[in-house]
Amino acid sequence: MRILRIAQKLYPDVVGGGPYHVHALSRDQAAMGHDITVATVMSDQSLPATEERDGYTIRRFPAIASPLGNAISPALIDFVRNSDEYGVVHAHSHLYASTVAAAINRLVGETPLAITNHGLYSQSAPRAVFELYLRTIGRMTFQASDTVFCYTTIDRDRLRARGITSSIEVIANGIDTTRFTPTGPTADNIDKTMPTILFVGRLVKGKRLDRVIDALPAIQSAVPDTRLVVCGDGPLRPELEDLAIDLDVAGTLDFLGTVPYDEMPTVYRSADVLVLPSESEGLPRTVLEALATETPVITSDLPQLREIVEDTGKTVPIDEDVGLADAVIELLTDDHMREYCGMRGRERVEEQFDWEETVRKTTAALERLAIR
């Protein structure tokens, strides 16, 4: 099967759950004998335009603008328009211009299109702007696809509620449970003797790291010496550093920046709890990775996370800052609860979120669509 994968971002050019998902899926499908080409935006001008890596081909195209973080590459769009030699096109996220281009191409072409929905809502665009997008261009993009992959039944139901009639397959976002384990080395740059809160993600408004920093004085009042470790980078980092200074917690907040993916298991093992108070999410790999290492999680009370987090940590209402602090304090001070949540988290990931199953089901669905 010849697959053209359209992905705005690709690991390791860009770190993050979505870019890594694209890389790992392409790598593993290539190992199965499929011919994979990934078309992506060039994030670094020093990178080659064409590269063979991990069994698949990468085609990188320059961008001319990036409104609201959405890089636009006319060269990539033109490449997508001339994709008839492939058996199927698999685009990632309806949020990006390249996926919209793939949808338009499907309306006039014959090559089947599948789209993976990595999360319905944008964490960068203003909500009103994005709602307009979902009613117009976003809806057209989903409707043009032959199949939409959703991580959860909740995401599927959201699309149906918006009138999307394309075929939808629910395939959970799995992780490698042989890499993310509770046993193994810890991170050299994290002090395991201190109570440690971990945040992993892009430093953008929708991830709401500012809520965790705001809660830190109350947490430290109840649990002295608590530290907050931040893995990730983004445009809000200077603002968040200033907030930490204003709240007099800068000395107990460590910005590690971008951490290589291979080192992330050691980071999770070094933390007592992962906190992710996002305004919106799909099914974040960070939560699954933390649970696989027996690290409890605290997330926003998002519908798709409730069942996962119900006995593996805590969810808190999006607009309750006090609730966030209380949840962290409870987990940091209750060793028995923390141990139980960690154990249940590992069990849940092993039972429901195995990466090999994600690859198998996704590949089978693409094979049903492929025309060559």
LOLO-367475 format. One line per 3 residues: their letters; for each residue x, y, z of C-alpha. Coordinates in steps of 0.001 Angstrom, whole numbers, plus 500000, padded with zeros to 6 digits. Layout:
N
A) X,Y,Z ~ ...
***
This chain:
372
MRI) 500000,500000,500000 ~ 501293,503456,499066 ~ 500357,506011,501709
LRI) 500845,509769,501477 ~ 500746,511081,505025 ~ 500047,514807,505391
AQK) 501330,516199,508679 ~ 502055,519805,509501 ~ 504573,518711,512154
LYP) 506809,515657,512352 ~ 509013,514274,515121 ~ 511900,514824,515766
DVV) 511784,518042,513711 ~ 509053,519159,516125 ~ 508391,517511,519494
GGG) 504944,516757,520847 ~ 502363,513988,520968 ~ 500908,514602,517511
PYH) 504262,514798,515682 ~ 505479,511664,517441 ~ 502268,509798,516580
VHA) 502851,510581,512891 ~ 506479,509443,513042 ~ 505829,506221,514959
LSR) 502878,505248,512755 ~ 504926,505860,509598 ~ 507910,503954,510987
DQA) 505850,500945,511996 ~ 503797,500806,508795 ~ 507009,500973,506783
AMG) 508312,498033,508824 ~ 505149,496157,507785 ~ 506149,496626,504138
HDI) 504058,499649,503184 ~ 505428,502531,501083 ~ 505104,505661,503224
TVA) 505772,509279,502272 ~ 505244,512009,504863 ~ 504730,515531,503517
TVM) 505370,518162,506167 ~ 506252,521819,506685 ~ 509957,522597,506951
SDQ) 510511,523710,510548 ~ 514265,524210,510157 ~ 515864,525491,506960
SLP) 518953,523371,507591 ~ 516950,520162,507169 ~ 516951,518425,503767
ATE) 513938,518820,501485 ~ 513855,515049,500977 ~ 515062,512441,503441
ERD) 514825,508678,503909 ~ 514549,507861,507615 ~ 513261,504951,509682
GYT) 512035,503202,506545 ~ 509872,506017,505166 ~ 510341,509089,502954
IRR) 510054,512643,504256 ~ 509233,515574,501967 ~ 509662,518976,503622
FPA) 508215,522175,502157 ~ 508876,525811,503178 ~ 506123,527962,504696
IAS) 505454,531573,503725 ~ 503316,532563,506742 ~ 502058,531159,510039
PLG) 498809,532837,511186 ~ 497797,531651,514668 ~ 500582,529079,514486
NAI) 499137,527487,511333 ~ 502020,527361,508856 ~ 500941,527824,505239
SPA) 503093,526245,502533 ~ 501965,526749,498921 ~ 504582,524204,497830
LID) 503108,521572,500143 ~ 499591,522401,498989 ~ 500719,522018,495366
FVR) 502332,518665,496218 ~ 499068,517469,497745 ~ 497178,518471,494591
NSD) 499407,516116,492593 ~ 499046,513060,494815 ~ 497303,510721,492372
EYG) 500164,508200,492431 ~ 499299,507179,496017 ~ 496736,504611,497038
VVH) 495433,506633,499973 ~ 496084,510000,501602 ~ 496150,510111,505403
AHS) 496069,513651,506794 ~ 496507,514577,510447 ~ 494325,517182,512145
HLY) 491614,519240,510472 ~ 493217,522351,511988 ~ 495976,522738,509407
AST) 496046,524291,505952 ~ 497691,521207,504457 ~ 494797,518993,505609
VAA) 492282,521468,504180 ~ 494189,521250,500884 ~ 493941,517446,501013
AIN) 490175,517721,501570 ~ 489734,520072,498608 ~ 491814,517720,496479
RLV) 489550,514819,497488 ~ 486492,516733,496278 ~ 487910,516842,492733
GET) 490173,513772,492727 ~ 489896,510019,493121 ~ 492470,509199,495793
PLA) 490707,508267,499060 ~ 491315,510477,502090 ~ 491441,509605,505784
ITN) 491822,512260,508485 ~ 492922,511656,512064 ~ 491157,514005,514470
HGL) 493785,514760,517120 ~ 491342,516971,519020 ~ 488409,519001,517781
YSQ) 489353,522384,519240 ~ 492365,524620,518732 ~ 494476,525707,521702
SAP) 495837,528715,519819 ~ 492913,530383,518048 ~ 490271,532454,519895
RAV) 487181,530334,520612 ~ 484812,532503,518539 ~ 487108,532354,515513
FEL) 487476,528618,515840 ~ 483737,528002,516167 ~ 483285,529847,512860
YLR) 486004,527678,511347 ~ 484290,524479,512522 ~ 480996,525563,510966
TIG) 482616,526295,507602 ~ 486079,525168,506460 ~ 486523,522635,509254
RMT) 483173,521009,508523 ~ 483966,520829,504808 ~ 487294,519201,505592
FQA) 485716,516402,507632 ~ 482893,515944,505136 ~ 485326,515528,502243
SDT) 487114,512630,503906 ~ 486237,509003,503272 ~ 487054,508081,506866
VFC) 487732,510073,510021 ~ 489743,508472,512819 ~ 488719,509576,516325
YTT) 490451,508571,519545 ~ 487226,508387,521581 ~ 483489,507867,521136
IDR) 483038,511347,522599 ~ 484984,512895,519715 ~ 482934,510807,517279
DRL) 479685,512020,518825 ~ 480864,515624,518655 ~ 481425,515289,514927
RAR) 478035,513664,514404 ~ 476409,516490,516378 ~ 477980,518929,513935
GIT) 476421,517120,511006 ~ 479470,515173,509820 ~ 478250,512156,507843
SSI) 481611,510715,506753 ~ 482547,507257,508007 ~ 484090,507491,511482
EVI) 486289,504846,513099 ~ 487159,505065,516797 ~ 490753,503939,517322
ANG) 492367,504712,520665 ~ 495649,506598,520761 ~ 498029,503991,522128
IDT) 501536,504262,523537 ~ 504535,501959,523791 ~ 504124,500294,527182
TRF) 507541,498636,526891 ~ 509199,502062,526802 ~ 507005,503818,529364
TPT) 507307,501633,532451 ~ 507310,502311,536212 ~ 510744,500706,536656
GPT) 513969,502132,535321 ~ 516203,505170,535704 ~ 514960,508574,536782
ADN) 515969,511974,535414 ~ 519335,513340,536562 ~ 518031,516924,536610
IDK) 514979,516282,538839 ~ 515387,515890,542599 ~ 513323,512848,543588
TMP) 513580,513743,547285 ~ 511290,516749,546730 ~ 507508,516531,546144
TIL) 507344,517083,542379 ~ 504527,518280,540132 ~ 505119,517711,536417
FVG) 503675,519601,533450 ~ 504367,518360,529916 ~ 503161,520295,526892
RLV) 503430,523334,524681 ~ 503512,526666,526463 ~ 500408,528083,524808
KGK) 497253,529619,526221 ~ 495042,526539,525849 ~ 497323,524357,528006
RLD) 496851,526812,530911 ~ 500115,526270,532742 ~ 499456,529659,534355
RVI) 496740,527965,536465 ~ 499311,525573,537905 ~ 501733,528400,538691
DAL) 498902,530389,540301 ~ 498118,527381,542520 ~ 501725,526784,543544
PAI) 501823,529099,546625 ~ 498764,527364,548130 ~ 500233,523945,547356
QSA) 503578,524846,548923 ~ 501844,526195,552005 ~ 500367,522722,552582
VPD) 503273,520692,551172 ~ 506551,522551,551741 ~ 509413,522116,549268
TRL) 507068,521182,546421 ~ 508619,521851,543024 ~ 506993,522320,539632
VVC) 508897,520869,536668 ~ 507885,522034,533185 ~ 508793,520059,530055
GDG) 508066,521907,526843 ~ 508485,525288,525232 ~ 506387,527854,523455
PLR) 505555,531525,522990 ~ 504232,532027,526532 ~ 507411,531019,528317
PEL) 508614,534597,529099 ~ 505160,535510,530416 ~ 505011,532386,532580
EDL) 508494,533027,533958 ~ 507412,536563,534905 ~ 504315,535157,536628
AID) 506502,532833,538704 ~ 508653,535793,539749 ~ 505577,537852,540678
LDV) 504275,534997,542863 ~ 507713,534430,544405 ~ 507848,530787,543258
AGT) 510511,531093,540549 ~ 513050,529362,542779 ~ 510873,526240,542932
LDF) 509914,526119,539258 ~ 512179,524406,536731 ~ 511698,525051,533014
LGT) 513480,522136,531330 ~ 512549,523241,527820 ~ 512245,520612,525115
VPY) 513225,517180,526411 ~ 514156,514426,523904 ~ 511373,511867,523643
DEM) 513700,509007,524525 ~ 514318,510654,527917 ~ 510655,511214,528818
PTV) 510168,507909,530700 ~ 512846,509029,533177 ~ 511040,512356,533621
YRS) 507671,510759,534383 ~ 509290,508363,536874 ~ 510782,511371,538694
ADV) 507413,513035,539305 ~ 504776,512461,541974 ~ 501904,513738,539839
LVL) 501314,515023,536301 ~ 499056,518069,536001 ~ 497347,519004,532719
PSE) 494649,521691,533226 ~ 494008,522264,529493 ~ 490950,524072,528212
SEG) 490577,521409,525516 ~ 492331,518188,524507 ~ 491924,515162,522299
LPR) 493342,512120,524080 ~ 496757,513423,525174 ~ 499693,511043,524993
TVL) 501193,512787,528021 ~ 498393,511465,530250 ~ 498787,507914,528940
EAL) 502576,508041,529227 ~ 502385,509243,532823 ~ 499898,506536,533747
ATE) 502066,503864,532117 ~ 504889,504862,534476 ~ 502475,504698,537459
TPV) 502435,508472,537838 ~ 498951,509720,538851 ~ 497395,512513,536795
ITS) 495259,515580,537452 ~ 493434,516921,534412 ~ 490636,519284,533553
DLP) 487213,517686,533794 ~ 486952,516980,530067 ~ 484429,514309,529023
QLR) 486943,512156,527142 ~ 489269,512045,530154 ~ 486793,511269,532951
EIV) 486713,507501,532512 ~ 490489,507306,532146 ~ 491191,509459,535199
EDT) 488330,508352,537489 ~ 490567,506074,539597 ~ 493998,506952,538239
GKT) 494070,510508,539557 ~ 491655,513430,539680 ~ 489761,515742,537364
VPI) 488962,519319,538317 ~ 486447,521774,536829 ~ 488117,523984,534257
DED) 487339,527242,536051 ~ 488156,526178,539650 ~ 491680,527253,540597
VGL) 491130,526230,544231 ~ 490033,522779,543092 ~ 493313,522326,541255
ADA) 495391,523166,544332 ~ 493254,520912,546548 ~ 493596,517972,544132
VIE) 497384,518316,544003 ~ 497646,518619,547793 ~ 495476,515519,548319
LLT) 497613,513364,546033 ~ 500918,514668,547360 ~ 499918,514005,550987
DDH) 498220,510628,550561 ~ 500831,507998,549739 ~ 498274,505196,549628
MRE) 496031,507015,547161 ~ 498987,507957,544984 ~ 500200,504351,544887
YCG) 496721,503017,544093 ~ 496156,505570,541310 ~ 499535,504734,539819
MRG) 498808,500993,539841 ~ 495372,501452,538238 ~ 496830,503811,535660
RER) 499353,501236,534479 ~ 496644,498571,534271 ~ 494322,500826,532275
VEE) 496940,501735,529695 ~ 497946,498108,529220 ~ 494295,497091,528786
QFD) 493041,499893,526524 ~ 495869,501908,524957 ~ 498384,499557,523380
WEE) 500306,501156,520503 ~ 500549,497968,518432 ~ 496761,497776,518395
TVR) 496558,501413,517264 ~ 498870,500669,514334 ~ 497054,497457,513397
KTT) 493581,499006,513360 ~ 494689,502174,511548 ~ 496532,500184,508885
AAL) 493578,497852,508332 ~ 491243,500833,507861 ~ 493603,502453,505343
ERL) 493916,499158,503439 ~ 490133,499065,503075 ~ 490258,502526,501480
AIR) 493363,502241,499317 ~ 492887,502053,495562 ~ 496404,500768,494827
***
